[in-house]
Amino acid sequence: MPHQPAPSTNEQAFLLSALRENIRLDARPLDAYRPIDLSFPGGPDEYGTADVRIGKTRVLAKISAEVVAPYADRKFEGVFTIACELSPMASAAWEVGRQDQAEILLSRLLEKTIRRSGALDTESLCIVAGAKCFHIRADIHVLDHDGNLVDAACLALIAALLHFRRPDVEIHGEEVTVFPLREREPVKLSMQHQPFCITTSYFDGGLIMLQDATRLEEACREGEVVVSMNRFGEVCSMAKYGGAPVDGLGLLACTKAALEKVKMLDRLVRERLAEDEKRRDKGGLMKELRAENER
Amino acid sequence: MATSTILLPGEVVPTDQLPKLKKGTLTLGPGLRHIPPSTILSTTAGALHVDHKKSALWLEHSNGRYQPAGGDLVIAQVHHGGAESYSCSLTPYTPFASLGQLAFEGANKKTRPQLKAGDLVYARVSKASKWDDTEIECFNSGTGKAEGMGPLKGGMLFQVSPLFARRLMMGTDKDGTSKGGVVVLEEVGEKVKFEVAVGRNGRVWVDSGSVRETLAVGKLLVQADEQGLNVEAQRKAVKKVLKDV
């Protein structure tokens, strides 16, 4: 039975009339994001977990790695998969095991933005060609849903990938040794660029454009355009699933606004990564393993 | 009551807290359960409230979703219409309540209001039972008068907690102080004209004609609820907001 209940006609009409007066219900400008919080939970040896909050929306991304045999047709590449499942924890409209439209769209968008744009260099994950490679798996958990899931999930995924360290390996002929994190400093993933998704929702036949829609705004909008690009302004993908038509100038305006936001998100991720590095840095593994004490 | 007793689920209500009963029956409200012969257990966590005059006691708690009870005023959203009744949702993801097509003031087969999916009505719960569908009506079936109930046009809906909605509806004492400790509406009402309807299901409908004012009133209510503002803090918040409007 659960389906996302549509907002009442009163709410829809009020939201639209407010937007026509340039007022958003939470009193922020049309192109502003809600406060974004990004953190990397976990102890000193745990890498690759990112917790993103945009307003009340909360998404957790977790990266894990294991050694597997590569696909027969791609002997020189590792495997990278993105798994996202929307659980009833975020919204009562989602059931376990029943794929929702939102879930399909979300995983498809992430796949397009990050996997197919070659953000992660999969060739660097190869250990022994045709025999062994790393399988990097990204799990996206939506913990709370108050709109703009795509942007939040993409931000969490990119941040987690940048934060993740895979175990170091050593190859002697056919023999492969995988070192645990305590034994050898783990290795960062090689990322080629960092794309971010920016969703622009539009109302009133494309006259009103806004970013970072809340759940109510998402339920009332006429359509959305998802632009994913990196901080150099290179567009990786553009998606518009149905909705009212938007003219070319409108799309250009979307990408222009998106670039600004991408730069903001990129700066945020860098800042937080640097902070986290400082927090975790105990002067390297050698200092930690030292036997002598501070006296 | 100066000090309130906090009970956890499954705790026995202490006998010295019970109302001094001379004759008549003891009334148990929400959150309490009678186990014969003479044990009263709490079924949820909350503060114990006792009314000695009516020999009633109940638990007050802010968590959980709204459970329909007979006589409650609610704001319902029409989901779809049927031949004889509309199916309305009181809270999301729960079974619908039914609102008779003719359960409006002065309605007959020709003059009944035509409601569409998504319309809001202010209604009273006429029947609430564990085993049956909840029924609501938009008039007093005894007198046939609307008593302020009916379809809500325009305005905006705001979500508050069920406890806050109850506090909003408690009214004022004889000397004019709010019983529920909420003064937002009174304070704003001195400066701004608006209409308001409070539903026990945690929905507040506000309409003042202008977007800015409607939003300001709704935001103040939600803020008072979420941040647990006391009367003094509420006055301060209202003053601050009124300056901008």
Chai-1 contact restraints between the chains, C-beta under 6 A:
chainA,res_idxA,chainB,res_idxB,connection_type,confidence,min_distance_angstrom,max_distance_angstrom,comment,restraint_id
A,P2,B,Y93,contact,1.0,0.0,6.0,A-B,restraint_1
A,P5,B,P92,contact,1.0,0.0,6.0,A-B,restraint_2
A,S8,B,Q77,contact,1.0,0.0,6.0,A-B,restraint_3
A,S8,B,G118,contact,1.0,0.0,6.0,A-B,restraint_4
A,S8,B,L120,contact,1.0,0.0,6.0,A-B,restraint_5
A,T9,B,G118,contact,1.0,0.0,6.0,A-B,restraint_6
A,T9,B,D119,contact,1.0,0.0,6.0,A-B,restraint_7
A,N10,B,L120,contact,1.0,0.0,6.0,A-B,restraint_8
A,N10,B,G155,contact,1.0,0.0,6.0,A-B,restraint_9
A,N10,B,L157,contact,1.0,0.0,6.0,A-B,restraint_10
A,E11,B,L157,contact,1.0,0.0,6.0,A-B,restraint_11
A,F14,B,M156,contact,1.0,0.0,6.0,A-B,restraint_12
A,S17,B,V211,contact,1.0,0.0,6.0,A-B,restraint_13
A,A18,B,V211,contact,1.0,0.0,6.0,A-B,restraint_14
A,E21,B,V211,contact,1.0,0.0,6.0,A-B,restraint_15
A,I23,B,V211,contact,1.0,0.0,6.0,A-B,restraint_16
A,A92,B,Y93,contact,1.0,0.0,6.0,A-B,restraint_17
